[in-house]
Amino acid sequence: MANWQEGSTIAIWLAVGFFLLILIIGALLFFTQIYIKRKIKDANTLANAKLEHQKTLLINSIETQEKERSRVAADIHDGLLFELSLLSMLLSQPNKGEEARKLLDSCTKLARQISHDLTPPLIESCHLNEILHGYLDQISTHQTTLYQSGITEINFNTPFKLSLVRIVQEILNNTIKHAEAKHIHLSIRTSENYIALLYKDDGKGFAPEDLSEGLGQRNMGMRIDLLNGRFKLKSSPGKGVQYTILIPTINQHETN
């Protein structure tokens, strides 16, 4: 009788143990399935976010190209073609040679400026310092400019230089159009792996929360984003604007 009870107890404990083992295995399978589903969902969310980001960059890029085409078309139509029409009229009149020569010089300068805006001259061979100095010199008749550089003599590759130049152009264009600044300070420094660009002016400024992101602002943000960089904007009414831009320079140096 005792042996039977002992055997029955062992059987019960074995059954309970087996049942608990089944529960544990079932729980592990259940939570593993939940974990896998969550990981798949997170991966899909990340992939969708990246895809949406790429779409945004593409849309901004298209808008930038269309804006540039419209601007160039307006410069040619309203500026160059108008002056060429005047030149044609002057050439058909006697004793207008000197006026025609001056107008021809003006047409040449305008055509050169349009070409310069499309692609900075000698972008491949010029050092970044020279190019940025050139842009600041162009606006120095309207604002007092200060440029400080800590860039080493190591040159950057052409696409990287052009992107940096376009970023500075967007900032300066916004300054000319909106800031009413009297003084502009542009500082650029490089470390082993980064380039830091600091811009500030004494213009009228604005409250960042009131900033409606125009195409110029989006263009600048898109270019910085494409370079895997980041930027910080600081401004308030009456206290000017300050940009701090940090961009990695790994694999961006010119190779010989």
Secondary structure, 3 states (H helix, E strand, C coil): CHHHHHHHHHHHHHHHHHHHHHHHHHHHHHHHHHHHHHHHHHHHHHHHHHHHHHHHHHHHHHHHHHHHHHHHHHHHHHHHHHHHHHHHHHHCCCCCHHHHHHHHHHHHHHHHHHHHHHCCCCCCCCCHHHHHHHHHHHHCCCCEEEEEEECCCCCECHHHHHHHHHHHHHHHHHHHHHHCCCEEEEEEEECCCEEEEEEEECCCCCCHHHCCCCHHHHHHHHHHHHCCCEEEEEECCCCCEEEEEEEECCCCECCC
